Amino acid sequence: MTAPFKCDEKVTIQRDIGGVEDAYGTAVENWVPFLFRYWANVQDVLPSRAETTSNGLRQGVQRSRLRMQGAGGVTLKMRAVLHSRGDQVMQIIAGPAMLDDRMHYEFQLEAFSG
């Protein structure tokens, strides 16, 4: 069975291997590629659902749906870099969910817009 969507965008999935700063001994993020320039399908969530208000603070949140084949090893501790959108970095906030064809996985991505 073929996928009902086109994998037409390049995405890099990165994982944080951590590290310690030499001068002060504090933890730092160190992101390395897990899947490099992987073909995927990215679809934005409609703008009407993207704005939230919390404690009187209004934020614009950009959410997208990411679908990939064979990405079962991707976890919520990773992030995605969308190369077709100017190397936009988005955090993975939900998933993986296996689609009906049992080959593709879906994730929910989020980034804050200024």
C-alpha atoms as one frame of an Amber mdcrd trajectory, in Angstrom:
protein
   0.000   0.000   0.000   1.381   3.402  -0.918   1.338   6.396   1.339  -1.595
   8.829   0.870   0.842  11.762   0.989   4.053  12.828  -0.725   7.360  12.787
   1.097   8.646  15.928  -0.604  10.590  17.827   2.063  14.002  17.206   3.626
  14.087  17.016   7.423  16.936  16.367   9.843  16.043  14.814  13.191  18.514
  15.750  15.922  19.096  14.307  19.376  20.738  15.964  22.357  23.808  14.086
  23.574  24.367  16.660  26.314  27.642  17.771  27.698  29.261  19.826  30.436
  30.700  23.303  30.045  34.392  23.384  30.923  34.476  26.717  32.756  31.515
  26.290  35.132  30.559  22.621  34.942  26.968  23.352  33.887  25.006  21.111
  31.551  24.787  22.264  27.924  22.823  21.069  24.916  24.774  19.389  22.159
  22.527  18.487  19.200  23.751  15.883  16.691  21.960  14.407  13.657  19.959
  11.209  14.211  18.350  11.114  10.737  20.102  13.421   8.265  18.145  15.102
   5.427  15.429  12.466   5.517  12.497  12.679   3.097   9.269  13.531   4.909
   5.880  15.186   4.610   5.294  18.356   6.642   1.862  19.950   6.868   1.062
  23.077   8.896  -1.828  23.180  11.336  -4.421  25.808  10.400  -3.732  29.312
  11.832  -7.107  29.481  13.590  -5.874  26.840  16.031  -2.362  28.211  16.463
  -2.899  31.060  18.926  -3.177  30.418  22.625  -3.704  32.631  25.646  -2.230
  31.610  28.979  -2.418  33.846  32.076  -3.197  36.856  29.905  -0.125  36.288
  27.712  -0.911  35.700  24.076   1.551  33.603  22.108   1.694  32.634  18.482
   2.527  28.969  18.266   3.289  27.373  14.942   2.360  23.703  14.833   3.015
  21.228  12.055   2.404  17.562  11.380   5.440  15.502  10.346   5.063  12.147
   8.585   8.056   9.893   7.899   8.693   6.320   6.839  10.631   4.049   9.184
  11.171   6.615  11.928  10.168   4.478  14.899  13.364   5.374  16.798  12.455
   9.071  16.970  11.357  10.219  20.448   9.970  13.317  22.172  13.480  14.201
  23.373  14.513  14.990  19.795  13.867  17.952  17.515  13.343  18.476  13.787
  15.085  20.875  11.402  12.902  21.704   8.377  15.325  22.469   5.553  12.694
  23.590   3.035  11.636  26.317   5.477  15.020  27.930   5.970  16.362  25.371
   8.464  13.563  26.098  10.926  14.031  24.220  14.218  10.898  22.737  15.776
  10.526  20.610  18.868   8.683  17.293  18.727   5.733  17.516  21.126   3.735
  14.351  20.296   4.266  10.985  18.687   5.317   8.679  17.282   1.981   7.377
  16.038   2.089   4.556  13.516  -0.195   5.138  10.536  -2.528   2.525   9.054
  -0.016   1.323   6.467   2.338   0.255   9.319   5.308   1.867   7.561   4.880
   5.572   8.277   4.982   7.462  11.562   3.403  10.789  12.454   4.697  13.412
  14.891   3.416  16.783  16.064   5.939  19.650  15.888   5.859  23.071  17.561
   7.759  26.332  17.317   7.008  29.767  18.762   6.494  32.585  16.317   7.526
  36.083  17.181
